[in-house]
Amino acid sequence: MPQKHVLIVEDHQDIASLIQMHLADMDCKVVQVADGLQGLKRAEQEPFDLIILDLMLPGMDGLEICRRIRNQSHYTPILMLTSKSEELDRVLGLEVGADDYVTKPFSIRELMARVKAQFRRGAATQTVDESDIPNIQIGGLTIDVEKRTVTIRERRIDLTAKEFDLLLQFITHPGHVYSRTQLLDKVWGYGHEGYEHTVNSHINRLRGKIEKNPAQPEYILTVWGVGYKFNDAL
């Protein structure tokens, strides 16, 4: 496995140093930053395989950093660090695009397990060459998989990385009914049990962008009591 490049954005030096030490034991190249603004700058300037991001930071908080990183075209996994008292912020973190979260105080063994899970997920994603997937056209909706762009009747639709991944999961399996838990597993990955409402929020926003009438969707349909599916009758 090639050496992984990890950015730690954490203002508690003891925590950051502990994480860095264990990542070094995994042969990771680590950049450590204690300020939110500086962390965002490094994230925008350098390619990383993973960003470990504290929620409460001087300069700029973790939610805003996550939101801005997700506006970039290149997707970098984000593991967010939160305290147990910040349940709402953890939900918001997942909704703005964090891939996983760990609550403080945390077991370093658990944190490293989450890090390894993100690396495995990244490696699995890289084994699929998206350039081999043809452009998809269904019911006026066109997806350029390689460029990760979406148009509806020649009008460009701006989606976040997670919204695009969610739409791609649906559109490549038309008619397949997914529960919220299954979508969490396939789109968000390991570690999001209990956050099914995150799926609802993303689907509502996705419908708001691609549907003529989100209250009467034609693409992403609700299967009551089960979950959602992409309309296979288009």
C-alpha atoms as an extended CHARMM CRD file, in Angstrom:
* protein
*
       234  EXT
         1         1  MET       CA              0.0000000000        0.0000000000        0.0000000000  PROA      1               0.0000000000
         2         2  PRO       CA              1.4740000000        3.4070000000       -0.9300000000  PROA      2               0.0000000000
         3         3  GLN       CA              2.2330000000        5.8170000000        1.9030000000  PROA      3               0.0000000000
         4         4  LYS       CA             -0.8250000000        7.7560000000        3.0450000000  PROA      4               0.0000000000
         5         5  HSD       CA             -0.7790000000       11.5380000000        3.4650000000  PROA      5               0.0000000000
         6         6  VAL       CA             -2.8860000000       12.7320000000        6.4150000000  PROA      6               0.0000000000
         7         7  LEU       CA             -3.7660000000       16.2470000000        7.5970000000  PROA      7               0.0000000000
         8         8  ILE       CA             -4.5780000000       16.6920000000       11.3010000000  PROA      8               0.0000000000
         9         9  VAL       CA             -6.3960000000       19.9220000000       12.1700000000  PROA      9               0.0000000000
        10        10  GLU       CA             -6.5420000000       19.9030000000       15.9760000000  PROA      10              0.0000000000
        11        11  ASP       CA             -5.7000000000       22.7080000000       18.4260000000  PROA      11              0.0000000000
        12        12  HSD       CA             -5.0990000000       20.4380000000       21.4390000000  PROA      12              0.0000000000
        13        13  GLN       CA             -1.4120000000       19.6400000000       21.0650000000  PROA      13              0.0000000000
        14        14  ASP       CA             -1.4550000000       16.4850000000       23.2100000000  PROA      14              0.0000000000
        15        15  ILE       CA             -4.2910000000       14.9690000000       21.1790000000  PROA      15              0.0000000000
        16        16  ALA       CA             -2.7380000000       15.9540000000       17.8530000000  PROA      16              0.0000000000
        17        17  SER       CA              0.6580000000       14.5440000000       18.8560000000  PROA      17              0.0000000000
        18        18  LEU       CA             -0.8880000000       11.2650000000       20.0360000000  PROA      18              0.0000000000
        19        19  ILE       CA             -2.7290000000       10.8370000000       16.7370000000  PROA      19              0.0000000000
        20        20  GLN       CA              0.3620000000       11.7690000000       14.7520000000  PROA      20              0.0000000000
        21        21  MET       CA              2.4810000000        9.2260000000       16.6310000000  PROA      21              0.0000000000
        22        22  HSD       CA              0.0820000000        6.3670000000       15.8600000000  PROA      22              0.0000000000
        23        23  LEU       CA             -0.2840000000        7.4320000000       12.2330000000  PROA      23              0.0000000000
        24        24  ALA       CA              3.5000000000        7.4600000000       11.9370000000  PROA      24              0.0000000000
        25        25  ASP       CA              3.4720000000        3.8580000000       13.2040000000  PROA      25              0.0000000000
        26        26  MET       CA              1.2420000000        3.1140000000       10.1970000000  PROA      26              0.0000000000
        27        27  ASP       CA              3.8820000000        4.7310000000        7.9360000000  PROA      27              0.0000000000
        28        28  CYS       CA              1.6710000000        7.7430000000        7.2260000000  PROA      28              0.0000000000
        29        29  LYS       CA              3.0740000000       11.1100000000        6.2550000000  PROA      29              0.0000000000
        30        30  VAL       CA              1.3980000000       13.5740000000        8.6180000000  PROA      30              0.0000000000
        31        31  VAL       CA              0.8660000000       17.3440000000        8.5270000000  PROA      31              0.0000000000
        32        32  GLN       CA             -0.3120000000       18.8330000000       11.8340000000  PROA      32              0.0000000000
        33        33  VAL       CA             -2.0960000000       22.2120000000       12.0170000000  PROA      33              0.0000000000
        34        34  ALA       CA             -3.6670000000       23.8780000000       15.0820000000  PROA      34              0.0000000000
        35        35  ASP       CA             -5.6380000000       26.6810000000       13.3880000000  PROA      35              0.0000000000
        36        36  GLY       CA             -8.7770000000       26.3420000000       11.2740000000  PROA      36              0.0000000000
        37        37  LEU       CA             -7.8240000000       28.8880000000        8.6350000000  PROA      37              0.0000000000
        38        38  GLN       CA             -4.3830000000       27.3590000000        8.2330000000  PROA      38              0.0000000000
        39        39  GLY       CA             -5.9410000000       23.8890000000        8.0720000000  PROA      39              0.0000000000
        40        40  LEU       CA             -8.2550000000       24.9440000000        5.2460000000  PROA      40              0.0000000000
        41        41  LYS       CA             -5.3200000000       26.5110000000        3.3950000000  PROA      41              0.0000000000
        42        42  ARG       CA             -3.2940000000       23.2980000000        3.5820000000  PROA      42              0.0000000000
        43        43  ALA       CA             -6.3110000000       21.2190000000        2.5470000000  PROA      43              0.0000000000
        44        44  GLU       CA             -6.8090000000       23.4100000000       -0.5160000000  PROA      44              0.0000000000
        45        45  GLN       CA             -3.1390000000       23.4350000000       -1.5000000000  PROA      45              0.0000000000
        46        46  GLU       CA             -2.0780000000       19.8080000000       -0.9820000000  PROA      46              0.0000000000
        47        47  PRO       CA             -3.5640000000       16.4030000000       -1.8290000000  PROA      47              0.0000000000
        48        48  PHE       CA             -4.3670000000       14.3140000000        1.2550000000  PROA      48              0.0000000000
        49        49  ASP       CA             -5.6930000000       10.7810000000        1.6480000000  PROA      49              0.0000000000
        50        50  LEU       CA             -7.5060000000       11.7230000000        4.8650000000  PROA      50              0.0000000000
        51        51  ILE       CA             -8.2370000000       14.8340000000        6.9350000000  PROA      51              0.0000000000
        52        52  ILE       CA             -8.7550000000       14.4190000000       10.6880000000  PROA      52              0.0000000000
        53        53  LEU       CA            -10.6750000000       17.5310000000       11.6410000000  PROA      53              0.0000000000
        54        54  ASP       CA            -11.5800000000       18.8460000000       15.0830000000  PROA      54              0.0000000000
        55        55  LEU       CA            -14.9510000000       20.5660000000       15.3480000000  PROA      55              0.0000000000
        56        56  MET       CA            -13.9870000000       23.4700000000       17.6210000000  PROA      56              0.0000000000
        57        57  LEU       CA            -10.9800000000       25.3680000000       16.2590000000  PROA      57              0.0000000000
        58        58  PRO       CA             -9.5610000000       28.8920000000       16.4070000000  PROA      58              0.0000000000
        59        59  GLY       CA             -9.8730000000       30.8850000000       13.2010000000  PROA      59              0.0000000000
        60        60  MET       CA            -12.5750000000       28.7600000000       11.5430000000  PROA      60              0.0000000000
        61        61  ASP       CA            -14.6420000000       25.8980000000       12.9390000000  PROA      61              0.0000000000
        62        62  GLY       CA            -14.5900000000       22.3660000000       11.5740000000  PROA      62              0.0000000000
        63        63  LEU       CA            -18.0810000000       22.5540000000       10.0460000000  PROA      63              0.0000000000
        64        64  GLU       CA            -17.1440000000       25.5130000000        7.8570000000  PROA      64              0.0000000000
        65        65  ILE       CA            -13.8400000000       23.8920000000        6.8740000000  PROA      65              0.0000000000
        66        66  CYS       CA            -15.6820000000       20.6990000000        5.9270000000  PROA      66              0.0000000000
        67        67  ARG       CA            -18.2560000000       22.6620000000        3.9270000000  PROA      67              0.0000000000
        68        68  ARG       CA            -15.5500000000       24.4860000000        1.9570000000  PROA      68              0.0000000000
        69        69  ILE       CA            -13.5150000000       21.3540000000        1.3000000000  PROA      69              0.0000000000
        70        70  ARG       CA            -16.6190000000       19.6730000000       -0.0830000000  PROA      70              0.0000000000
        71        71  ASN       CA            -16.9500000000       22.4710000000       -2.6470000000  PROA      71              0.0000000000
        72        72  GLN       CA            -13.6880000000       21.2900000000       -4.1940000000  PROA      72              0.0000000000
        73        73  SER       CA            -13.7760000000       18.9340000000       -7.1680000000  PROA      73              0.0000000000
        74        74  HSD       CA            -11.3070000000       16.4750000000       -5.5830000000  PROA      74              0.0000000000
        75        75  TYR       CA            -12.8530000000       14.3050000000       -2.8600000000  PROA      75              0.0000000000
        76        76  THR       CA            -10.8700000000       13.8310000000        0.3480000000  PROA      76              0.0000000000
        77        77  PRO       CA            -12.2690000000       11.7060000000        3.2120000000  PROA      77              0.0000000000
        78        78  ILE       CA            -12.8800000000       13.6860000000        6.4020000000  PROA      78              0.0000000000
        79        79  LEU       CA            -12.9520000000       12.1530000000        9.8800000000  PROA      79              0.0000000000
        80        80  MET       CA            -14.3870000000       14.6470000000       12.3500000000  PROA      80              0.0000000000
        81        81  LEU       CA            -13.5470000000       14.8190000000       16.0620000000  PROA      81              0.0000000000
        82        82  THR       CA            -16.3820000000       15.9680000000       18.3330000000  PROA      82              0.0000000000
        83        83  SER       CA            -17.2640000000       15.9130000000       22.0100000000  PROA      83              0.0000000000
        84        84  LYS       CA            -20.1410000000       13.8170000000       23.3560000000  PROA      84              0.0000000000
        85        85  SER       CA            -22.1170000000       16.9820000000       24.1230000000  PROA      85              0.0000000000
        86        86  GLU       CA            -22.1350000000       18.0580000000       20.4590000000  PROA      86              0.0000000000
        87        87  GLU       CA            -24.7600000000       15.6800000000       19.0460000000  PROA      87              0.0000000000
        88        88  LEU       CA            -26.3210000000       18.3530000000       16.8250000000  PROA      88              0.0000000000
        89        89  ASP       CA            -22.9090000000       19.3480000000       15.4790000000  PROA      89              0.0000000000
        90        90  ARG       CA            -22.1050000000       15.7150000000       14.6550000000  PROA      90              0.0000000000
        91        91  VAL       CA            -25.3130000000       15.5110000000       12.6340000000  PROA      91              0.0000000000
        92        92  LEU       CA            -24.4630000000       18.7730000000       10.8800000000  PROA      92              0.0000000000
        93        93  GLY       CA            -20.9560000000       17.4800000000       10.2320000000  PROA      93              0.0000000000
        94        94  LEU       CA            -22.3080000000       14.4200000000        8.4310000000  PROA      94              0.0000000000
        95        95  GLU       CA            -24.7310000000       16.5650000000        6.4870000000  PROA      95              0.0000000000
        96        96  VAL       CA            -22.0420000000       18.9640000000        5.2340000000  PROA      96              0.0000000000
        97        97  GLY       CA            -19.9310000000       16.0350000000        4.0990000000  PROA      97              0.0000000000
        98        98  ALA       CA            -17.8710000000       14.4520000000        6.8940000000  PROA      98              0.0000000000
        99        99  ASP       CA            -17.3000000000       10.7490000000        6.2010000000  PROA      99              0.0000000000
       100       100  ASP       CA            -17.0670000000        9.6390000000        9.8150000000  PROA      100             0.0000000000
       101       101  TYR       CA            -16.7850000000       11.0140000000       13.3410000000  PROA      101             0.0000000000
       102       102  VAL       CA            -15.1880000000       10.0070000000       16.6200000000  PROA      102             0.0000000000
       103       103  THR       CA            -16.3120000000       11.4410000000       19.9530000000  PROA      103             0.0000000000
       104       104  LYS       CA            -13.9220000000       12.7530000000       22.5960000000  PROA      104             0.0000000000
       105       105  PRO       CA            -12.6140000000       11.2880000000       24.7830000000  PROA      105             0.0000000000
       106       106  PHE       CA            -11.8830000000        8.4700000000       22.3500000000  PROA      106             0.0000000000
       107       107  SER       CA             -9.9470000000        5.2350000000       22.3570000000  PROA      107             0.0000000000
       108       108  ILE       CA             -6.8870000000        5.5940000000       20.1410000000  PROA      108             0.0000000000
       109       109  ARG       CA             -7.4900000000        2.0040000000       19.0170000000  PROA      109             0.0000000000
       110       110  GLU       CA            -10.9890000000        2.9480000000       17.8540000000  PROA      110             0.0000000000
       111       111  LEU       CA             -9.6940000000        6.0540000000       16.0770000000  PROA      111             0.0000000000
       112       112  MET       CA             -7.0580000000        4.0450000000       14.2080000000  PROA      112             0.0000000000
       113       113  ALA       CA             -9.7180000000        1.4860000000       13.2580000000  PROA      113             0.0000000000
       114       114  ARG       CA            -11.7920000000        4.3100000000       11.7540000000  PROA      114             0.0000000000
       115       115  VAL       CA             -8.7150000000        5.6540000000        9.9430000000  PROA      115             0.0000000000
       116       116  LYS       CA             -7.9610000000        2.2120000000        8.4800000000  PROA      116             0.0000000000
       117       117  ALA       CA            -11.6050000000        1.8750000000        7.4120000000  PROA      117             0.0000000000
       118       118  GLN       CA            -11.3460000000        5.1300000000        5.4580000000  PROA      118             0.0000000000
       119       119  PHE       CA             -8.1250000000        3.9620000000        3.8080000000  PROA      119             0.0000000000
       120       120  ARG       CA             -9.7590000000        0.6440000000        2.8340000000  PROA      120             0.0000000000
       121       121  ARG       CA            -12.7630000000        2.4550000000        1.4740000000  PROA      121             0.0000000000
       122       122  GLY       CA            -10.5360000000        4.7560000000       -0.5630000000  PROA      122             0.0000000000
       123       123  ALA       CA             -8.6040000000        1.7960000000       -1.9570000000  PROA      123             0.0000000000
       124       124  ALA       CA            -11.8400000000        0.0280000000       -2.9050000000  PROA      124             0.0000000000
       125       125  THR       CA            -13.0800000000        3.1560000000       -4.6810000000  PROA      125             0.0000000000
       126       126  GLN       CA             -9.8420000000        3.4360000000       -6.6390000000  PROA      126             0.0000000000
       127       127  THR       CA            -10.2100000000       -0.1090000000       -7.9780000000  PROA      127             0.0000000000
       128       128  VAL       CA            -13.2450000000        1.1010000000       -9.9350000000  PROA      128             0.0000000000
       129       129  ASP       CA            -12.2080000000        3.3270000000      -12.8240000000  PROA      129             0.0000000000
       130       130  GLU       CA            -15.0610000000        5.7910000000      -13.1550000000  PROA      130             0.0000000000
       131       131  SER       CA            -13.8420000000        6.6080000000      -16.6670000000  PROA      131             0.0000000000
       132       132  ASP       CA            -15.0230000000        3.1070000000      -17.6210000000  PROA      132             0.0000000000
       133       133  ILE       CA            -18.5810000000        3.9690000000      -16.5920000000  PROA      133             0.0000000000
       134       134  PRO       CA            -20.4500000000        5.5020000000      -19.5300000000  PROA      134             0.0000000000
       135       135  ASN       CA            -22.3550000000        8.7460000000      -19.2340000000  PROA      135             0.0000000000
       136       136  ILE       CA            -25.8600000000        8.1170000000      -17.9720000000  PROA      136             0.0000000000
       137       137  GLN       CA            -28.9700000000        9.6580000000      -19.5590000000  PROA      137             0.0000000000
       138       138  ILE       CA            -32.3910000000        9.0080000000      -18.0590000000  PROA      138             0.0000000000
       139       139  GLY       CA            -35.5310000000       11.1250000000      -18.3510000000  PROA      139             0.0000000000
       140       140  GLY       CA            -33.7410000000       14.3630000000      -19.2550000000  PROA      140             0.0000000000
       141       141  LEU       CA            -31.1320000000       13.7740000000      -16.5420000000  PROA      141             0.0000000000
       142       142  THR       CA            -27.5040000000       13.3930000000      -17.7100000000  PROA      142             0.0000000000
       143       143  ILE       CA            -24.5850000000       12.3570000000      -15.4990000000  PROA      143             0.0000000000
       144       144  ASP       CA            -20.9830000000       12.6080000000      -16.6560000000  PROA      144             0.0000000000
       145       145  VAL       CA            -19.4690000000       10.1360000000      -14.2130000000  PROA      145             0.0000000000
       146       146  GLU       CA            -15.8260000000       10.9090000000      -14.9480000000  PROA      146             0.0000000000
       147       147  LYS       CA            -16.2740000000       14.6970000000      -14.6280000000  PROA      147             0.0000000000
       148       148  ARG       CA            -18.8480000000       14.2440000000      -11.8200000000  PROA      148             0.0000000000
       149       149  THR       CA            -21.2550000000       16.7040000000      -13.4070000000  PROA      149             0.0000000000
       150       150  VAL       CA            -25.0510000000       16.5970000000      -13.6320000000  PROA      150             0.0000000000
       151       151  THR       CA            -27.3310000000       18.3620000000      -16.1080000000  PROA      151             0.0000000000
       152       152  ILE       CA            -31.0960000000       18.3520000000      -16.4630000000  PROA      152             0.0000000000
       153       153  ARG       CA            -32.3700000000       19.2890000000      -19.9030000000  PROA      153             0.0000000000
       154       154  GLU       CA            -28.9600000000       20.9130000000      -20.6050000000  PROA      154             0.0000000000
       155       155  ARG       CA            -29.0560000000       22.9370000000      -17.3780000000  PROA      155             0.0000000000
       156       156  ARG       CA            -26.0680000000       22.3460000000      -15.0710000000  PROA      156             0.0000000000
       157       157  ILE       CA            -26.9600000000       21.2740000000      -11.5400000000  PROA      157             0.0000000000
       158       158  ASP       CA            -24.4560000000       21.9320000000       -8.7380000000  PROA      158             0.0000000000
       159       159  LEU       CA            -24.3210000000       19.0110000000       -6.3130000000  PROA      159             0.0000000000
       160       160  THR       CA            -22.1340000000       18.4320000000       -3.2900000000  PROA      160             0.0000000000
       161       161  ALA       CA            -19.8590000000       15.3790000000       -3.3930000000  PROA      161             0.0000000000
       162       162  LYS       CA            -22.2170000000       13.3540000000       -1.1870000000  PROA      162             0.0000000000
       163       163  GLU       CA            -25.2920000000       14.4110000000       -3.1910000000  PROA      163             0.0000000000
       164       164  PHE       CA            -23.5440000000       13.2580000000       -6.3630000000  PROA      164             0.0000000000
       165       165  ASP       CA            -22.5470000000        9.9330000000       -4.7680000000  PROA      165             0.0000000000
       166       166  LEU       CA            -26.1130000000        9.4270000000       -3.5580000000  PROA      166             0.0000000000
       167       167  LEU       CA            -27.5830000000       10.1610000000       -6.9950000000  PROA      167             0.0000000000
       168       168  LEU       CA            -25.0310000000        7.8850000000       -8.6710000000  PROA      168             0.0000000000
       169       169  GLN       CA            -25.9030000000        5.0560000000       -6.2820000000  PROA      169             0.0000000000
       170       170  PHE       CA            -29.5750000000        5.4060000000       -7.1750000000  PROA      170             0.0000000000
       171       171  ILE       CA            -29.2390000000        5.9150000000      -10.9110000000  PROA      171             0.0000000000
       172       172  THR       CA            -26.9020000000        2.9620000000      -11.4370000000  PROA      172             0.0000000000
       173       173  HSD       CA            -29.4290000000        0.6890000000       -9.7020000000  PROA      173             0.0000000000
       174       174  PRO       CA            -32.8470000000        1.8670000000      -10.9870000000  PROA      174             0.0000000000
       175       175  GLY       CA            -35.7670000000        0.2030000000       -9.2700000000  PROA      175             0.0000000000
       176       176  HSD       CA            -33.6430000000       -1.1070000000       -6.3940000000  PROA      176             0.0000000000
       177       177  VAL       CA            -35.1970000000       -0.1420000000       -3.0700000000  PROA      177             0.0000000000
       178       178  TYR       CA            -32.6820000000        1.0320000000       -0.4510000000  PROA      178             0.0000000000
       179       179  SER       CA            -33.3610000000        1.4580000000        3.2300000000  PROA      179             0.0000000000
       180       180  ARG       CA            -31.8090000000        4.4650000000        4.9350000000  PROA      180             0.0000000000
       181       181  THR       CA            -29.3590000000        2.1790000000        6.7210000000  PROA      181             0.0000000000
       182       182  GLN       CA            -28.2540000000        0.6440000000        3.4130000000  PROA      182             0.0000000000
       183       183  LEU       CA            -27.7130000000        4.0880000000        1.8960000000  PROA      183             0.0000000000
       184       184  LEU       CA            -25.6600000000        5.1510000000        4.9060000000  PROA      184             0.0000000000
       185       185  ASP       CA            -23.4780000000        2.0900000000        4.4580000000  PROA      185             0.0000000000
       186       186  LYS       CA            -23.0320000000        2.4600000000        0.6970000000  PROA      186             0.0000000000
       187       187  VAL       CA            -22.6640000000        6.2440000000        0.4190000000  PROA      187             0.0000000000
       188       188  TRP       CA            -21.2990000000        7.3420000000        3.8120000000  PROA      188             0.0000000000
       189       189  GLY       CA            -19.6200000000        4.0970000000        4.8270000000  PROA      189             0.0000000000
       190       190  TYR       CA            -18.5480000000        2.7550000000        8.2100000000  PROA      190             0.0000000000
       191       191  GLY       CA            -19.6500000000        4.2570000000       11.4860000000  PROA      191             0.0000000000
       192       192  HSD       CA            -22.9510000000        6.0700000000       10.9290000000  PROA      192             0.0000000000
       193       193  GLU       CA            -25.4710000000        3.8340000000       12.6790000000  PROA      193             0.0000000000
       194       194  GLY       CA            -28.2750000000        5.9240000000       14.1460000000  PROA      194             0.0000000000
       195       195  TYR       CA            -27.9260000000        8.7790000000       11.6520000000  PROA      195             0.0000000000
       196       196  GLU       CA            -30.5870000000        7.7320000000        9.1600000000  PROA      196             0.0000000000
       197       197  HSD       CA            -32.0380000000       11.2550000000        9.2780000000  PROA      197             0.0000000000
       198       198  THR       CA            -28.8580000000       12.3850000000        7.4720000000  PROA      198             0.0000000000
       199       199  VAL       CA            -30.0900000000       10.3790000000        4.4730000000  PROA      199             0.0000000000
       200       200  ASN       CA            -33.4650000000       12.1260000000        4.6270000000  PROA      200             0.0000000000
       201       201  SER       CA            -31.7970000000       15.5550000000        4.6600000000  PROA      201             0.0000000000
       202       202  HSD       CA            -29.5980000000       14.7440000000        1.6710000000  PROA      202             0.0000000000
       203       203  ILE       CA            -32.4640000000       13.2770000000       -0.3250000000  PROA      203             0.0000000000
       204       204  ASN       CA            -34.6130000000       16.3320000000        0.3910000000  PROA      204             0.0000000000
       205       205  ARG       CA            -31.8200000000       18.6450000000       -0.8170000000  PROA      205             0.0000000000
       206       206  LEU       CA            -31.1230000000       16.4460000000       -3.8360000000  PROA      206             0.0000000000
       207       207  ARG       CA            -34.7990000000       16.4720000000       -4.7860000000  PROA      207             0.0000000000
       208       208  GLY       CA            -34.8270000000       20.2410000000       -4.3980000000  PROA      208             0.0000000000
       209       209  LYS       CA            -32.1100000000       20.4540000000       -7.0420000000  PROA      209             0.0000000000
       210       210  ILE       CA            -33.1940000000       17.8370000000       -9.6120000000  PROA      210             0.0000000000
       211       211  GLU       CA            -36.9680000000       17.5590000000       -9.3310000000  PROA      211             0.0000000000
       212       212  LYS       CA            -39.4640000000       19.8930000000      -11.0050000000  PROA      212             0.0000000000
       213       213  ASN       CA            -41.6930000000       19.4720000000       -7.9730000000  PROA      213             0.0000000000
       214       214  PRO       CA            -39.8760000000       17.9800000000       -4.9660000000  PROA      214             0.0000000000
       215       215  ALA       CA            -43.2440000000       17.2230000000       -3.3410000000  PROA      215             0.0000000000
       216       216  GLN       CA            -44.1030000000       14.9820000000       -6.3050000000  PROA      216             0.0000000000
       217       217  PRO       CA            -40.7090000000       13.5790000000       -7.3740000000  PROA      217             0.0000000000
       218       218  GLU       CA            -40.2360000000       11.7960000000      -10.6820000000  PROA      218             0.0000000000
       219       219  TYR       CA            -36.6630000000       10.5760000000      -10.1580000000  PROA      219             0.0000000000
       220       220  ILE       CA            -36.1230000000        9.5760000000       -6.5240000000  PROA      220             0.0000000000
       221       221  LEU       CA            -39.2340000000        7.8980000000       -5.1890000000  PROA      221             0.0000000000
       222       222  THR       CA            -40.2130000000        7.1040000000       -1.6200000000  PROA      222             0.0000000000
       223       223  VAL       CA            -41.1810000000        3.5000000000       -0.9140000000  PROA      223             0.0000000000
       224       224  TRP       CA            -43.2520000000        3.9340000000        2.2110000000  PROA      224             0.0000000000
       225       225  GLY       CA            -42.1380000000        1.8780000000        5.1780000000  PROA      225             0.0000000000
       226       226  VAL       CA            -38.9580000000        0.7620000000        3.3830000000  PROA      226             0.0000000000
       227       227  GLY       CA            -36.8650000000        3.5880000000        1.9320000000  PROA      227             0.0000000000
       228       228  TYR       CA            -36.1460000000        5.0490000000       -1.5020000000  PROA      228             0.0000000000
       229       229  LYS       CA            -35.5330000000        4.0070000000       -5.1070000000  PROA      229             0.0000000000
       230       230  PHE       CA            -34.7200000000        5.5680000000       -8.4590000000  PROA      230             0.0000000000
       231       231  ASN       CA            -37.6990000000        5.5170000000      -10.8150000000  PROA      231             0.0000000000
       232       232  ASP       CA            -37.1430000000        2.6150000000      -13.2400000000  PROA      232             0.0000000000
       233       233  ALA       CA            -40.1470000000        3.6130000000      -15.3830000000  PROA      233             0.0000000000
       234       234  LEU       CA            -38.4450000000        6.6410000000      -16.9500000000  PROA      234             0.0000000000
